[in-house]
Amino acid sequence: MSVKELLREIDSLDDEDRLKLQRALTRRLEREYAGEAAKARMIARRRGITQATIDCAIERRRYGR
């Protein structure tokens, strides 16, 4: 099924079904995000990267400090 066909199918859903789809997709995205965030935290811990290190890097990048 092409993206256009899929979008047409979504557009044809009634409001209740579209809301159910939106909620299901949101839950899926949140699970994926949580998994990727956990991996990133684990990698950062192994590399000794702390929140203070991240904050300092952001400040240097934004303000040239």
N, C-alpha and C positions, 0 to 999 in steps of 0.2 A: 504494500500500500504506500502510495506516495504521500508526501507531507501535505500537498494540496487536498488530497482525498481525505486524509485524516482530519484536517482542519474543517472540511465540509461536514464530516461526520460529527465533529464536536459542535459546530454551529447548529446542527439539526437537533441536538439534545434539548430536552426541556430544562427549565431552570434548576429543578431539583437534581437531575442527573448531572448537569454541568457542575453544580456545586459539589456533588459527591466526587466527581472526577478531579476537580480542583483540590479538594481536601486530600484525596489519595496521592496526587502528585506532590503536594506540599509535604506530606508525611515522608514520602520516598526521598525527596530532596533533603529534608532535614536529617534523615538517617544517613544518607551519603555524606552530607556535610559533617555530621558528628564523627563519622568514621575517618574522614580525611583530616579533620582537626586533631583527632586522637593520634593519628600517625605523625602529623607535623609536630605535636607536642613531644612525642617520644623521640623523634629525630633531634629536636632542639635540645632536649635533656641530655641525650648522648653527646651532643656537640658542645655542651656547656653554655648554651644560649639561654639567658634569663630574660625576664620581662624588662628588667632595667637595661639590658644590652639592646633590646629591640627599641625601647623608648629613646635611648641615646642615639641610635642609628637614625630613627625617624626625625629627631630634633636636628641632627646634623644635616640630613637631607633637606628638610624644610627650611631651616634657618641658616645653614652654612656654619654652624657652630662646631 
